[in-house]
Amino acid sequence: SSSVVGHLDLPGLSPDELGRLCEQAYPGLRLSFGRLEELASRSGGNPAFALSVLKALENDQLLRRDGGDWALEAIEDLPAPPDADPVGMVRDADRQRVPRPPGRGLGRRHLVRIVA
């Protein structure tokens, strides 16, 4: 079998879609639309990066259980995704380093391997 590595443009999740993702990961968590817009901006709409922002907040005890639900403490700004590569690189399936393509934010384009 042979494989081809190419680019697949995937749009980032919208604030509404991120809100649904947050609710699935943290039941009862209700973020304002402004906060969801900020999360979309920080993560580039990339669901993995968005969840890593929430996990970092949970680890810092700024996102925690409030009864049966999750609640975010009053904070000024959301942090950047802790697993975002600061030098602007992504890794492809072969673990080679390639420049991150330009786009609205993180996670706009992904390298994929197509096996034929």
N, C-alpha and C positions, 0 to 999 in steps of 0.2 A: 504494500500500500504506500502511496505517496501522500505528502501533505503540502499545503500551501498556506503561508501566513499572509493575511491581508488585513485591511482596516474595515471595521464595521462601525458606522456612526450610530451611536445610541443617544437619544436625547436624555438629558437629566430629568429626574422626576420633578413634577410641579410641586408647589407648596401643599396643595390639597392631597396629592399622592403621598408626599412625605408625612402628612398628618395621619393618613391611614396606616402607613408603615409604623409610625411612632405608637399608634394605638395598639397595633398588633404586638409590638415588642414590649410595650409598657402599658398594659391594660389600665384604662382610666386616665391616662395622661392626656390632658387637653392643653394644647399650645395655641396661643393667639395666632391669627393669620400673619401678623408682623413677625412673630418669632419663627414661624414656619418659613417665611420669606428669607429671614436671616439664615436659617438652617440650609435652605436651598442654595443660597449664595455661598455659604462657607463650604458646603460639600460639593458644589457643582451639580447637585441633584443626584449624586452617586449614592445609592442606598447604603453601601458598605461604609462610606465615609460618614454619612449622616448617623448611622447607628454607632460608629466609633466616637462621634461627638457626644452622643447620649451616654455611652458607656463611660467615657472620661468624666462626665458630670456625675454619674452614679458613683464612680470610684472616689471622687472628691466629696461625696455625700451632699451634692447640690441637687441631685435627682434621687429621690428616695420614696419609699412607701409611705403613704398617708392613709392609714386604715387598709382597705382593700385596693386602693388606687395608687397610682404614681403621681408625684407632684414635683415640679421644678421650683427651687428656691428663687427668690427675686435676685436676678443677676443683671448686670448691665449689658454684657455681650457674651455670645456663645464663643467657646474656644475654637481654634482651627482643628480639623481632624488630626488626632495624634499620629495616625499611620500614613498621613500624606507625606510623600517624599519631598523634603524641602529643596532639593536641587532640581526639581522639575523633571524627574525621570519616572518612567514606569517600567515594569519588567514584562516581557512577553513570555509565551509558553516555554521558550527555550532558556529562559532566565538571562537573556542578553539584555543589556541596558540600551534603551532607545529613547530619543527625546520625546517628551510629552507633547503631543500636537496642540496647537493653539485652539482655544475654544472658550466658551463662556466660563468654564471653571473645571474643576477636577472631574474626571470620569466621563468626559464627553465622547471619547473615542477609545475603543478597546482593540487590542490585537487578538485575533482569534486564529486558531489552527483548524483548517478544514481537512479532514482525512477522507480520502477517496478510496 
